Structures are given as C-alpha cells and as structure tokens.
Amino acid sequence: MFLTISGATGFIGRRLLQLYPPDQNSLVVLARKNPCLNPLIHYGHWDPAVAEPSRELLHRSEAVIHLAGEPVSQRWTPAVKTAIRDSRVLGTRNLVSAIGKMRHRPKTLVCASAVGIYGNRGDEVLAESAKPAKGFLPDVCADWEAEADKAREHGLRVVKIRIGIVLGADGGALEAMAPLFRWGVGGVLGSGKQWMSWIHVDDLARMIQFAVENEKVSGVLNGVAPNPVTNTEFTRQLAGALHRPAFLPAPEFGVKLLYGEMAQILFASQRVKPAAAEAAGFVFRYPQLRPALDAIFA
C-alpha cells in the first residue's frame, strides 16, 4: 500500500509504522525534520501550521494518515495554546488544500482528533453521536474535525479518530505516571470519580489500520477501549500492576497550581464508548484495563 503519514515519529505513529513495514509498503513520512526512521521510508519536509505539503509527496498515496499536532500535555501559555490550535486546525487545512489541488488524489484521509471534544461530562456515556462541548480544547477538536471533513468535497473518504488516554511502554500517559507509582508516590487525582477513557497503543494503531483498510468505515470513531474506568479504579489497577502502593492523593488545587489551565483535562470526566468501531467489526485485543497494563509492564 502507498501511504503518507504525518506524526509518524510520535508515540502512536511509531507503533503504526510497525503495522506497515516499508519493505512491503511504500511510505512517505511528513515531518519538520528528517527522522531518519528507515532508508526505505521517504522523508518529506512539512511544517503543518506554516504551509501546504508538497503535492509531489502525496501524488501516489492511496491513503493519508494525519497524526501531527503540538503536544497538549504542557502548561498552556498563550503561545502554547496558539501552537496547539494552529498545528491541528491550520495543519489539517493546509493538508486538505494540497490534496484538493491534485489531479490524482488519495482515496482516504484518516485524521486524529481527541475525546477532549466532549469536555467534562460526568457519568454521561458518550458514543460518537454525543454533541461537542464548549471550551478551548473542545473548540480546537471541533474545528480540527471540520477541516478534515472538507476532504469529502474532493472525493475522499474521511475517518476522524477521537483518541483517549493512550497506554504503552515507551511513551504516552504512562511515561509520566509510571515512575511516580514505582517510587510509591502515585495516587488518586482529586475526587477520583472522573472517568478515564483509555486505550492500549497497539489497539489504537490497529484501529487506524482498520480505518484505512475498510472502505465502509467513515465519520467518527472513538479511539478508546470499551471499558472506561474511574480515576480511583485506574489508580488501583496501575498500582497493582506495578506492585506498589498508591496512597498519596493529588489535590485538585495543587495540580492546578502546577499545570495551570491545562490541569482541567486531568480532572475532566469522559465516559466514552467505541460504539462505531465495534459496530463496524473492530475487535479489541485489550478491552480490559488490567490485562492491558500487565502486557505493558510484562
């Protein structure tokens, strides 16, 4: 298969590349710097928020997978918020604009989004049909998806994957969390009642592959496992998987003092279900949290 991938050097992208070995596929990676991933993978320079990618880098692609974006998990200064928005909204706009100018276009665009679009929803069960919330991150996600949807005007099938908390051994949420628990200083965040919608990175990479290769799949897929847990339960299971105690709760005011506005995403409750993915026939390898954690820390 001929694929173009942005964000391939990130945590999710690296795992996705394992599903598309370059000796069996033709891969173009779009990045601001040459990642030197593999001599069989073609590198193409692209700064998403600045300009359109060269159409020469897209002209043979059957599908484009767009994962690039400024990390959200950092203190949100005004400059960082602008970078978060522009890297996603302008980046997707520039990508779709370039595709629209091509004579021979890809058939499919799979674009990342985030469960942050739902905002803080308490115990409400959120399928793909749930309405977006309002606020900085929900608004970014909604505008991001709207730019991706414009590719439909150029004849592409568009899939938007709303990604939750991604768990894996070499990055993602556990990169920051696991050391704290290993040191015995992990604990519940705030009340611990907030729902956490998580997914093993292997299942997310497979869901992206599923979206690329199944022509009947379109629209929104919630990129989460089918069994979300509360923060209290997540804390208990993570501590158990690491054979460590977890008795030091993190008060909400302290976390907000440390992280500022960004802390809101740590306390937002999102009980998200992957209804569309399961209805389309996707099967999770890790539907339950503890087996996922055990596999990661094995």
C-alpha positions as CSV (number, residue, x, y, z in Angstrom):
1,M,0.0,0.0,0.0
2,F,1.1,3.6,-0.7
3,L,0.7,5.7,2.5
4,T,1.6,9.2,3.6
5,I,1.8,9.7,7.3
6,S,2.2,12.8,9.4
7,G,3.2,12.5,13.0
8,A,4.9,9.2,12.4
9,T,7.7,10.0,14.8
10,G,5.4,10.3,17.8
11,F,4.3,7.6,20.2
12,I,1.3,6.4,18.1
13,G,3.0,6.9,14.8
14,R,6.0,4.7,15.8
15,R,3.6,1.9,16.7
16,L,1.6,2.4,13.5
17,L,4.8,2.0,11.3
18,Q,5.2,-1.5,12.8
19,L,2.0,-2.4,11.1
20,Y,3.2,-1.1,7.7
21,P,6.8,-2.4,7.2
22,P,8.5,-0.4,4.5
23,D,9.7,-3.5,2.7
24,Q,6.1,-4.3,2.0
25,N,4.6,-0.8,1.7
26,S,5.6,2.5,0.1
27,L,5.7,5.0,2.9
28,V,6.2,8.8,2.9
29,V,6.6,10.5,6.3
30,L,5.8,14.2,6.6
31,A,7.8,15.9,9.3
32,R,9.6,19.2,10.1
33,K,12.9,17.4,10.5
34,N,14.2,14.2,8.9
35,P,13.5,11.5,11.5
36,C,15.9,9.0,9.8
37,L,13.5,6.2,10.5
38,N,14.5,3.8,7.8
39,P,16.2,4.2,4.4
40,L,13.2,2.6,2.8
41,I,10.9,5.3,4.1
42,H,10.8,8.5,2.1
43,Y,11.0,11.7,4.2
44,G,9.2,14.9,3.1
45,H,9.6,18.2,4.9
46,W,6.4,19.8,6.1
47,D,5.6,22.3,8.9
48,P,1.8,21.9,9.2
49,A,1.0,25.3,10.6
50,V,3.1,27.2,8.0
51,A,2.4,25.8,4.5
52,E,0.8,23.1,2.4
53,P,2.9,19.9,1.9
54,S,4.3,19.4,-1.5
55,R,1.9,17.6,-3.7
56,E,4.8,15.5,-5.0
57,L,4.9,13.9,-1.6
58,L,1.2,12.9,-1.9
59,H,0.7,12.0,-5.5
60,R,1.0,8.2,-5.2
61,S,-0.7,7.8,-1.9
62,E,-3.8,5.7,-1.5
63,A,-4.4,7.0,2.0
64,V,-3.1,9.8,4.2
65,I,-2.9,9.3,7.9
66,H,-2.7,12.7,9.7
67,L,-1.5,12.5,13.3
68,A,0.7,15.6,13.7
69,G,0.0,18.1,16.4
70,E,1.6,20.1,19.2
71,P,1.6,18.1,22.5
72,V,-1.4,19.1,24.7
73,S,0.2,17.9,27.9
74,Q,2.1,21.0,28.8
75,R,1.4,24.3,30.6
76,W,-0.9,26.3,28.4
77,T,0.7,29.7,27.9
78,P,-0.9,31.9,25.2
79,A,1.9,30.9,22.8
80,V,1.4,27.2,23.5
81,K,-2.4,27.4,23.0
82,T,-1.8,29.1,19.6
83,A,0.6,26.3,18.7
84,I,-1.9,23.6,19.8
85,R,-4.6,25.1,17.7
86,D,-2.6,26.0,14.6
87,S,-0.8,22.7,14.4
88,R,-4.1,20.9,14.2
89,V,-6.5,23.3,12.6
90,L,-4.2,25.1,10.1
91,G,-2.2,21.9,9.6
92,T,-5.3,20.0,8.5
93,R,-6.5,22.9,6.4
94,N,-3.1,23.0,4.6
95,L,-3.1,19.3,4.1
96,V,-6.6,19.2,2.6
97,S,-5.9,22.2,0.5
98,A,-2.9,20.5,-1.1
99,I,-5.0,17.3,-1.7
100,G,-7.7,19.4,-3.4
101,K,-5.2,20.7,-5.9
102,M,-4.1,17.3,-7.0
103,R,-5.3,15.6,-10.2
104,H,-4.9,12.1,-8.8
105,R,-5.9,12.2,-5.2
106,P,-5.7,9.7,-2.3
107,K,-8.9,7.8,-1.6
108,T,-8.9,8.1,2.2
109,L,-7.9,10.6,4.9
110,V,-7.7,9.2,8.5
111,C,-7.3,12.2,10.8
112,A,-6.6,12.2,14.5
113,S,-8.9,14.0,16.9
114,A,-9.4,13.7,20.7
115,V,-12.0,12.8,23.3
116,G,-11.3,16.2,24.6
117,I,-14.1,17.3,22.2
118,Y,-16.6,16.1,24.7
119,G,-15.4,18.2,27.6
120,N,-16.3,17.4,31.2
121,R,-19.4,15.2,31.1
122,G,-19.6,13.5,34.5
123,D,-21.2,10.0,34.3
124,E,-22.8,10.5,30.9
125,V,-22.0,7.7,28.4
126,L,-20.5,9.2,25.3
127,A,-20.9,7.5,22.0
128,E,-19.8,9.1,18.7
129,S,-23.2,10.8,18.4
130,A,-22.6,12.9,21.6
131,K,-22.5,16.6,21.0
132,P,-19.2,18.5,21.4
133,A,-18.8,20.7,24.5
134,K,-17.5,24.3,24.5
135,G,-14.1,25.5,25.7
136,F,-10.6,25.7,24.4
137,L,-9.9,22.0,23.8
138,P,-13.4,21.1,22.6
139,D,-13.4,24.0,20.2
140,V,-9.9,23.1,18.8
141,C,-11.1,19.5,18.2
142,A,-14.4,20.6,16.6
143,D,-12.5,23.0,14.2
144,W,-9.9,20.3,13.6
145,E,-12.5,17.8,12.5
146,A,-14.3,20.4,10.4
147,E,-11.1,20.9,8.4
148,A,-10.7,17.2,7.9
149,D,-14.3,16.9,6.7
150,K,-13.6,19.3,3.8
151,A,-11.6,16.5,2.2
152,R,-15.0,14.9,1.4
153,E,-15.5,17.8,-1.1
154,H,-12.6,16.4,-3.0
155,G,-14.0,12.8,-3.1
156,L,-12.1,11.3,-0.1
157,R,-13.5,9.0,2.5
158,V,-12.8,10.7,5.8
159,V,-12.4,9.0,9.2
160,K,-11.8,11.0,12.4
161,I,-10.5,9.1,15.4
162,R,-11.2,10.7,18.7
163,I,-8.3,9.4,20.7
164,G,-8.4,8.9,24.5
165,I,-5.6,8.2,27.0
166,V,-3.1,6.1,25.2
167,L,-1.2,3.5,27.2
168,G,2.1,1.9,26.2
169,A,5.5,1.1,27.5
170,D,7.5,3.7,25.6
171,G,5.5,6.9,25.8
172,G,2.0,8.2,26.2
173,A,0.4,8.8,29.6
174,L,2.3,6.1,31.4
175,E,5.6,7.8,30.6
176,A,4.9,10.4,33.3
177,M,2.7,8.3,35.6
178,A,4.5,5.0,36.0
179,P,7.7,6.5,37.6
180,L,5.6,8.2,40.3
181,F,3.9,4.9,41.1
182,R,7.2,3.0,41.1
183,W,8.5,5.5,43.6
184,G,5.4,4.9,45.8
185,V,4.1,8.5,45.4
186,G,1.3,7.8,42.9
187,G,-2.3,8.4,43.9
188,V,-5.8,9.4,43.0
189,L,-6.3,12.8,41.3
190,G,-8.8,15.0,43.1
191,S,-12.0,13.1,44.0
192,G,-11.1,10.1,41.8
193,K,-14.7,10.0,40.5
194,Q,-13.8,11.3,37.0
195,W,-14.0,8.7,34.2
196,M,-10.9,7.9,32.2
197,S,-11.3,6.6,28.7
198,W,-8.1,4.8,27.8
199,I,-6.7,2.5,25.0
200,H,-3.7,0.3,24.6
201,V,-1.4,1.8,21.9
202,D,-1.5,-1.5,20.0
203,D,-5.3,-1.3,19.7
204,L,-5.2,2.3,18.6
205,A,-2.6,1.6,15.9
206,R,-4.8,-1.4,14.8
207,M,-7.9,0.9,14.8
208,I,-6.1,3.3,12.5
209,Q,-5.1,0.5,10.2
210,F,-8.7,-0.8,10.3
211,A,-10.0,2.7,9.3
212,V,-7.5,2.8,6.4
213,E,-8.3,-0.6,5.0
214,N,-12.1,-0.8,5.4
215,E,-13.9,1.2,2.8
216,K,-17.2,1.1,4.6
217,V,-15.8,2.9,7.7
218,S,-16.3,6.7,7.7
219,G,-17.0,9.5,10.0
220,V,-16.1,9.5,13.7
221,L,-14.6,6.6,15.6
222,N,-14.0,6.9,19.3
223,G,-10.4,5.7,19.8
224,V,-10.9,4.2,23.3
225,A,-11.3,0.7,24.8
226,P,-14.8,-0.4,25.6
227,N,-14.4,-0.3,29.4
228,P,-13.5,3.1,30.8
229,V,-12.7,3.3,34.5
230,T,-12.8,6.0,37.2
231,N,-9.6,7.6,38.2
232,T,-9.8,5.7,41.5
233,E,-10.0,2.4,39.7
234,F,-7.3,3.3,37.3
235,T,-5.0,4.2,40.2
236,R,-5.8,1.0,41.9
237,Q,-5.1,-1.2,38.9
238,L,-1.9,0.7,37.9
239,A,-0.5,0.4,41.4
240,G,-1.4,-3.3,41.4
241,A,0.3,-3.9,38.0
242,L,3.4,-2.3,39.4
243,H,3.2,-4.0,42.8
244,R,3.4,-0.6,44.5
245,P,1.1,1.2,47.0
246,A,-0.9,4.3,45.9
247,F,-1.8,6.3,49.0
248,L,-0.8,9.9,48.2
249,P,-3.8,11.7,46.6
250,A,-3.1,14.7,44.4
251,P,-5.4,17.6,45.5
252,E,-7.0,19.5,42.6
253,F,-5.8,22.9,43.7
254,G,-2.2,21.7,43.8
255,V,-2.3,20.2,40.4
256,K,-3.9,23.4,39.0
257,L,-1.2,25.4,40.7
258,L,1.4,23.3,38.9
259,Y,-0.1,22.9,35.5
260,G,-2.4,26.0,35.2
261,E,-5.3,25.8,32.7
262,M,-4.1,22.5,31.3
263,A,-5.0,20.8,34.6
264,Q,-8.6,20.8,33.5
265,I,-8.0,17.9,31.2
266,L,-6.7,15.8,34.1
267,F,-10.0,16.2,36.0
268,A,-12.4,16.1,33.1
269,S,-14.8,13.1,33.3
270,Q,-15.3,11.4,29.9
271,R,-17.0,8.1,29.9
272,V,-16.5,7.3,26.2
273,K,-17.6,4.2,24.4
274,P,-16.2,3.0,21.0
275,A,-19.7,2.2,19.6
276,A,-19.0,2.9,16.0
277,A,-15.7,0.9,15.9
278,E,-17.3,-2.1,17.5
279,A,-20.4,-1.8,15.2
280,A,-18.0,-1.8,12.2
281,G,-16.4,-5.1,13.4
282,F,-13.3,-3.9,15.1
283,V,-12.1,-6.3,17.8
284,F,-10.0,-5.1,20.8
285,R,-7.1,-7.1,22.0
286,Y,-7.1,-5.3,25.3
287,P,-10.7,-4.4,26.2
288,Q,-10.0,-4.5,30.0
289,L,-7.5,-2.3,31.8
290,R,-5.6,-4.7,34.0
291,P,-4.6,-7.1,31.2
292,A,-3.5,-4.1,29.1
293,L,-1.3,-2.9,32.0
294,D,0.1,-6.4,32.6
295,A,1.0,-6.6,28.9
296,I,2.7,-3.2,29.1
297,F,4.7,-4.0,32.2
298,A,5.5,-7.6,31.5
